[in-house]
Amino acid sequence: MAIKLLFCWQDRYFGEQLNLLLSEDPRSFRVLYFTDPARAADWLRTSGETVDCILGAPGFLRGLDPSYGLPVALGEDTSTEEPLSVNMYQRRQDLVDELKNLLRAKGLLAAAAASRSQGRVIAFFSTQGGAGKTTLAYLTALKAAEQGKTVYLNLEAAPCTDSLYAPCGTVSAEEYLCAVQDREDPAHTLLPALSRNEHDVLVLPTPASVRDQSALTGPDVQFLVESILRGASPDWLILDLSSVLNEVSGRAMELADRVVLVYGDDRLGEHKRRRFLADPAFSSLPCAGKELVAGNRCREKYADGRYQVAFPYSASLASVPDVRAVLRGNPDLEKGCAAILSF
């Protein structure tokens, strides 16, 4: 369910701009917008309705009964300590993202993805480059395709999938990306761009230039993901993200039901894994609460809980012409992919 948010702000320009941005994300917010604090307070007292969150100026919030909803002030900084506040002096999208992180940390936003009745979304992310994230994401897509209709979507700035599957389809990447940015009806260009490859996985064309996909924004990714879920109705949507926590990867993880954090079983991977999970801000990140830590290229079995799923070292990935043979020929690898899908 979307969060029911009452937003009150007297500056009409700022208020209308922020209200528009909040309202563009109906899966996260259902907004009640007021410009008059007295009318907003009267509505809260007399309507008999409840809201999850009240967003406004500190002075407006101080006069309200705490039982009306979680108060979040628009101020000069962002604070997760009481009283809660979000920095209004930043890009509007950054403001919204910080508000979402704050509400997620308070447990209000966590149920949004789980309540969706459409196909399940799994995002693969890592702060370690070269951990094998893309390979594991695609192998999981192969396993998912055995269970139902599966879409694999690589959202890296410079996707490289030639070693995994052959290019296919008749619509160019430039065409469908422009259609996404223009919010064109998905039935015209985006959905026809989805093609079934040799592994029975639906994929989009790979961009010819690094500039094409790197121009995507968080709202673009949300439109893309939601259009695929509604229009293609997959059982599984596998998102392969860049190894950078930015607007695109953050929005994709918000939309995901599960986020697989992939780290190599080596000294660098161990350092990166520990540092990311121990980050003081981790609980407010969009992967928090739905993360599954995966160890890749493991040369031994661990019983200390560092990985929730472990993938064995495989020398065949670089030598076989078809990655499907790797999945079918390695029971432990296939078991790991199945474990990621089992929720």
N, C-alpha and C positions, 0 to 999 in steps of 0.2 A: 504494500500500500504506500502511496505517496504521502509525504509529510504535509500536514495541513498547517500552513504558515500564515500568520497575520503580520503584514508588513505595513508600518506606519512611518511616513516621512513627509515633512512639510515642503521641502524644496521639490517642486514638481518635476523639474528636468532630471535631477538625480534619481528621484523616486520612480519616475516612469521608465527610465533607462534600466534601472535595476529590476523593477517589476517585470519588464519585458524579458530580460535575461532569465530570471527565475521561472517565468511562465513557459519559456521555451523547453523546459525540462519537466514535462508533466509526470514522468515516472518517478521523479524525486520530490517535486513540490506541487501542492495545490495552494495557490496564493490568494489571500484576501488583502487587497491593497487599499489603504486609507491615506489621505493627505491631512485630515483633521484629527489631532490626538483626542479631542473630546468625543468625537463620533466613534472613534475606534474603542475608547475606553467604555463608552456607553454600550456599544455592541457586545463587548466581552461580558458586561454586567447583566444585560437583559436578554440576549439572544437565546440563551439556553444551550448553545452549541459549544463544543470544546475545540481547542487548537493544540497542536503539538509544540509549536514554537512561536514566540513573539519577537519580531525583529524591529528595532527602532532606536530612537535617541535615548541616551541614559536617563534624561529627565522624565521622559514618557514612561519608561519602564519602572522607575522608582515608585510611581504612584499606583502600580497595579498589584492586585492580589497574586501571590506566587502560584496559586492553584490554577490560574487561567492558562498557563503553558510555560514552557522553558523560555526564560527571557535571554535574549542575545542582543547586546548593544552594538551599534555602529559607532566606532570611535577611532582613536589614533593608532591603535595596535590590535594585535590578535592575542587573546589570552584564553587558555583552557581552564584557568582558575576562576572561582567565583569572585565577582560577577563576570560572566562570560562576555567576550567582546570580539569583534571582527574589524580589522583595519579597513576603513572606507577609502583611504588615500592610496589606492592602487588600481590596477586594471580591473574592470568589472568582472571579467571571467575569473581572475585570481581571487577576487573577493568571494565569488560564489563557490569556488573550489575550497577555500579556507572554511567557509560556512559548512560545506558538506563534511569536511574532515572533522570539524568540531562536533557536528551532530552525530557523525558516525562514532566518535569517541564516547558520546553520551548514550549510544545504543539506539538512537532513533532511526538511523538510516540503514542499519544492518539487514533488516528484513525485506528491503525493496527487491533485491535480486531473487531471493528465495521464493517470493510470492508469485513470480512470473510463471505463467502456465505454458510458455513456449519452450523451445529447445534449450538445453543447458549450454552455458557458455563457460569455457575454460581458457584462461589466459596464462601464457608462459612468459616469465620475466626473470631477469637476473641482473645483478650489479656487476657480475663477472663476465667480461667479454671472452668468447671462445670456450664457454662452458659446455657447449653442445646443445644449447637451448632449442635452436631451430630443428635440429635432427630429432630430438625427443618430442617436440611439438608435432612434427609431421608423422613420426611413428605412432604417436597417440591418435592422430587423425586417421591413420590406416586402421588401427584397431577399432576405433569408433565406427568406421565405415562398415565393419563386419556386423555391427549392431543396428545401424540405421543410417539415415541420410545425414551426411557430414559435410560441413564447409570448413576449409582451412583458409585462414586469412592472415597473410603476413603483413604486419604493420610497421616493419622496420623501415628506417629512412631509405636504405638502399638494399631491398630484398635480393637475396641470392638463393634461388630455388632450383637452378638448372640441374644440380647433382641429385635432386630428390625426385623430380618428375619433369616430363617434357612440356614445353609451352603449348597451350591449346586455346581455342576460342577464336572468334572472328571480330570481337569488339576490342579496340585498343585500350590500354591502361589510361592513356590521356583522355579518351572519350568518357570513360566511366568516372574518373576522378573529377573531371569538370562537371559532370552531371551531379555528383555528390555535393560539390561546392556550391552549385547553383540551386540545390534542393529540387532538382527535376524529379518528376514522377518516376520512382524506381522501376516501374514496369517498362519504361521506354528504353533505358540504357543500362542501368545498374544490374538488374536481374538477368537480362539477356547476356551480360558479360560473364556470368557464372558458367563455367564449363566443367563437365565431368572428365577428369583425367584418366590415365591408364590404371589407376589404383581405385577407381570408383569414388574418388574424393572430388567435391566441387571446389574449384579454385577460381580466382580472378586473375586476369593477365598481369604479368610482372611489368612494372614501369620501365621504360627505356632509359629514362634520365633520373638521376638522384633528386632533381628539383621537383619532379611530379608528386611523389608521395610525401616528401618532406614539407610540402605546403599545406598538408592537412592540419586542421585544428581539432581541439577536443570536441566541439559541437559537430564538426564534420564526421568524426569517428562515431559519435553517438547516432547520427542520422544513418550512417553506413551500416552499423551493427543492427539497429532496430529495423531498418528496411530489409535486411537479409532475414532476420527472424520472422518478420511479418510476411514478406513476400515469398521466400523460399521455403519457409517452415521446416528448417532442419531439426533433426533430433539432437545434433551436436554442432556447436560452432567453436572452433579452435582458433584462438587469437595468439599470434606469435609477435611479441613486442620487442622494441629496441631495448638495449641495456642501459637506458637512461630514464630516470624518473622525471618525465616532462608532462606537458599538458595532454598529449596523445596517450601515452602509456597510463597516466593517472586516470583519465576518463575510461579507457578500455577496462582497467581493473575494477573501476566502480561498477561497470556493466556486467562483470563476470560473476559467476556463481562460485568459482574456485580459481585461485591464483597459484600456479605451480612456480616455486622459486628454485631455479636450477643452479647448482654449483658443482664444479669439478672436484673430484676426490684427490686434491693435491694441496700443497701448502698455501698457494694463492687462493684457491677456492675456499679452504677452511678459514682463512683470514677474512675474505670478503663476506662469507656467510655469517660468521660471528659478529662482525662489525655492523652489518645491516640489521640483523635481528636484535642486536643490543642497542640500536640507536634510540635515544630518548624519545624521539618523535614517532617511533614505529607504530604505536597504537593509534595514531591519527592518520596513518597512510591508508590509501584505498585498498591495499592488499590485506590489512590487518583483520583478523577474525575469520578469514577464509583462505589463509595461506597453507600450502602443503610443500614442505621442503624436500627436494629431490636431489640425491647425490648421483653424479654421472661419472662413468668410467671407474667404478669402484673395483679395487683389486682384492678387497676382503669384505666380510660381512660384519656390520657393526651392531652392537647391542646396547649402545649408550644413548640412543635416541636422537643422534645428530641429524639423521635423515628419516623422514616418514616413508619414503619409498627410495629404493636404491637400484641403480642400473649398472650392470656389470661392464667391465672393460671389454670392448669388442674390436678386434683388429679387422673384421670383415667389412665394416662400414665404408672404408675407403677403397675396397677392392671389388665389391660385387656391382654388377651393372644395374641391379634393381633392388632398392632398399626394402622392398616387400620380402625378399629372401632373407634379409637380416632378421626381420621380425619373426618370420616363420621358423627360422633355424636356431633361434636363441630363446628357449623357454623362459629364462629369467627376465630377459628384456620384454618379452610379451606380457609376462606377469606384472611387471612394473607399469606398463601402459594400461593394463586392465585395472590396476589399483587406482590409478588417477581417475579413471572413469566411474569408479564404484562409489557413488554418493547420491 
